Amino acid sequence: MKLFVCLLMALGFALCAARLARARNVELLIPIADAMAATGISDRPTGAVKFFFATQKSPEILKSLGSYLAAPRTGAMGLSDQRACHEAFLWTLVDLEKRAQRAGANAVVNIVSFYRKKEMASTSEFECHVGNVIATVWLKGDLVNIAE
């Protein structure tokens, strides 16, 4: 009888582990404007660096300083998918902004979503992936100095 109970418990643990192993990965396209307007998110870009998405026109580029892929992860537990994506997007922009400042850039141009090396270019939306516990927004852009 003890052996039967132990086998049942082991089977239960195995089923739970298998269920957790199937990771959730929901792909969403979220409007950039909605994320920028989201309230109650304290970590957001300071405005020291200007952002231009995909084919948006920027002022004249005076100097190119390389490209950068920003891919921080954000906790998604207890948040709606949309809220988690807003936070992930803003935190990714903060990462881009900090990298641009370290490089001496005042703008990031040609910003595209770049999840798992798959480019999605849009001037109005970004790609967000929400899992069981994290949300991920990968953005790639070119660090530049633009005419003010």
C-alpha positions in Angstrom: 0.0 0.0 0.0 2.9 2.4 0.9 4.4 1.7 -2.5 1.1 2.5 -4.3 0.8 5.8 -2.4 4.4 6.7 -3.2 3.9 5.9 -6.9 0.7 8.0 -6.9 2.5 11.0 -5.3 5.4 10.6 -7.8 2.9 10.6 -10.7 1.2 13.7 -9.3 4.5 15.6 -9.0 5.5 14.5 -12.5 2.2 15.8 -13.9 2.6 19.2 -12.1 6.2 19.5 -13.3 5.1 18.8 -16.9 2.4 21.4 -16.7 4.8 24.0 -15.5 7.3 23.1 -18.2 4.9 24.1 -20.9 5.8 27.7 -20.9 3.3 30.3 -22.0 4.4 32.6 -24.7 1.7 34.9 -25.9 2.8 37.3 -28.7 1.0 40.7 -28.7 1.3 43.8 -30.9 0.8 46.8 -28.6 0.3 50.4 -29.7 3.4 52.5 -28.9 1.2 55.5 -28.0 -0.7 53.4 -25.4 2.5 52.3 -23.7 3.9 55.8 -23.7 0.7 57.1 -22.1 0.4 54.4 -19.4 0.2 55.7 -15.9 1.6 54.4 -12.7 4.9 53.2 -14.2 7.7 54.9 -12.4 10.6 53.7 -14.6 10.4 55.5 -17.9 12.7 57.3 -20.2 13.8 60.8 -19.0 13.6 62.4 -22.5 17.3 63.0 -22.7 17.4 60.8 -25.8 14.9 61.0 -28.7 13.4 57.8 -30.2 12.4 57.2 -33.8 10.7 54.0 -34.7 11.2 52.1 -37.9 10.9 54.6 -40.8 10.0 57.7 -38.8 11.9 60.7 -40.1 14.5 62.1 -37.8 16.5 65.3 -38.0 19.8 65.1 -39.9 22.1 62.4 -38.5 25.5 63.9 -37.7 27.2 60.8 -36.4 26.4 57.1 -36.1 27.6 55.3 -33.0 26.6 51.7 -33.6 23.5 49.7 -32.9 22.2 48.2 -29.7 19.7 45.4 -28.8 17.9 46.1 -25.5 16.1 43.1 -24.0 15.4 43.4 -20.3 12.8 41.2 -18.8 9.9 42.4 -16.7 7.9 40.6 -14.1 4.4 39.8 -15.4 2.9 37.9 -12.4 -0.3 39.6 -11.2 -0.4 42.0 -14.1 -2.6 42.0 -17.2 -0.8 41.1 -20.4 -1.2 44.7 -21.6 0.1 46.2 -18.4 3.1 43.9 -18.3 3.8 44.8 -22.0 3.6 48.5 -21.2 6.1 48.1 -18.3 8.4 46.0 -20.4 8.3 48.4 -23.3 9.1 51.4 -21.1 11.9 49.6 -19.3 13.4 48.6 -22.6 13.3 52.2 -23.8 15.1 53.1 -20.5 17.8 50.6 -21.3 18.1 52.0 -24.9 18.3 55.5 -23.4 21.0 54.6 -20.9 23.1 52.8 -23.6 22.7 55.8 -26.0 23.9 58.2 -23.3 26.9 56.0 -22.4 27.8 56.1 -26.2 27.4 59.8 -26.4 24.3 59.6 -28.6 21.3 61.9 -28.3 18.9 59.7 -30.3 18.0 56.2 -31.3 16.7 55.7 -34.8 15.4 52.8 -36.8 14.0 51.1 -33.7 12.4 47.8 -34.5 11.1 44.9 -32.4 13.7 42.1 -32.6 12.4 39.1 -30.7 14.6 36.1 -31.2 16.3 37.8 -34.1 13.0 38.2 -36.0 12.6 41.9 -37.0 9.2 43.5 -36.9 9.3 47.2 -38.0 6.4 49.5 -37.2 6.1 53.2 -36.5 3.0 52.6 -34.3 3.3 49.1 -32.6 5.8 47.0 -30.8 6.0 43.3 -30.3 5.7 41.9 -26.8 5.9 38.3 -25.5 4.2 37.4 -22.2 5.0 34.2 -20.4 3.9 32.7 -17.1 6.0 35.1 -15.0 7.8 37.5 -17.4 7.1 39.9 -20.2 9.8 40.6 -22.9 10.1 43.4 -25.4 13.3 43.3 -27.5 14.1 46.5 -29.3 17.0 47.1 -31.7 18.1 50.6 -32.8 20.9 52.7 -34.1 22.6 55.1 -31.7 23.2 58.4 -33.3 23.8 62.1 -32.8 21.2 64.2 -34.6 21.0 67.9 -35.3 19.0 69.6 -32.6 
